[in-house]
């Protein structure tokens, strides 16, 4: 079948959050054909280029979400009236709380608000397709006035009525950025209308192209969320005014609810994300948990040998940032040293951005304060028991070596989605001590020790328990590796999505009309799941499709694909 893969800030760019799993998915499903619709996050990301693409990627279309030039579209009177109507309706829904004030017994108010939001959203999309774009209109004074009118209208929430001019400008600017995908030129017969299924790799604005493909052409939408975008929004912008937070929360909540309602299936990456999706309105019957697929081969040597470079070392591996709570880890290690003076702590990772760099410096200063150079004891003068290292050092040439450098791997985060570093440690057969955040308990499944977050004493006690019991460490490490190989490999991820693709398409009516020589329709002429790239058997040519010339055997009936840019493969 032909899959429209919608990615934001990831595949096919060299740098991106979802690049690896998307690439593995596309390569693993080589019997299908992929059109990539990529939303980039920055100019730097675009300049860094793409990863090499496999032959099953027939074309790539990109669009920047980090900037949008004024489209220069000048609306006539009728178009301005349409914009005011739809944008005003959208603003009214947000000011009413996006349906958050629904009657829990009947849900009628919530359903009404959801219908109003969807009607306004698709009305704006139809206007953008008819007139050539929305960028100028969304940045216009008319948009701010419509938002102000909705905030001052009867029935608006108190927080919305408190909005001042700077708040209105901030909300209008955010909505313009979030709604940029509505103005793309992808919504044509030879664009998203030509695919059999749209697979959005994240929610929020990145799912808008999939929603519009479903709205305009009836293309089924599959949504994958390894981190729930609505949850991310709630954790962001804590310094904004209450009016801004309320209006934007209403927008993102309504968009999430609309996406969950229109999607044929939703695939959370773990139970933690699944619970968030259910709380945000996703139908439980539509949910299929699919764990991220990770490459276990690069950890095979370390995992199979279970060798430990230093049985007296704790290892932390990851991106250095405040959410990882290395401060609590350092205080916990001070308690560990009181019980096990020979223990060392290796912190392996690089800072994540300017904030991470500042936090990295703070942690180094704290380590120097907690563990001043010792004149006596098990270490020589000037040898601090805490080391800050990076992958690529002589004794840590790769990621597997980092996990193999210590007896116990520690995760000390206060915020975590799916703990990838924890799975890597499991592939390496390491015993682990983790904080109970995100999907940690679900991933560990009894093969490691879990303690409350921000509790250095509990973290220290768990580490000491494993350091003093080598046999227990070995048992837990072996069980962890077996669990990771069963649940978190690329193979299980690809197999799961292969079945899900077939399930979604099998329940979707055929949208292409194929006629025989007498002009009668052939409803089963082009089943999407029957298309396999390449010529496998010789057979008579397919019937001539309506409005198109005859096609050679084995060729899928679809619009002509734009070739992949030169050098992308």
PyMOL commands that set and color helices and strands:
alter all, ss='L'
color gray80, all
select helices_A, chain A and resi 19-28+43-48+77-95+108-131+135-138+141-152+158-161+165-178+180-183+192-194+204-217+229-235+242-262+271-279+284-286+297-305+322-324+326-339+353-370+399-404+420-427+440-444+456-467+470-487+490-506+528-530
alter helices_A, ss='H'
color red, helices_A
select strands_A, chain A and resi 2-8+33-40+57-64+197-200+220-225+265-268+313-317+344-348+386-389+408-411+431-435+449-451
alter strands_A, ss='S'
color yellow, strands_A
deselect
rebuild
show_as cartoon
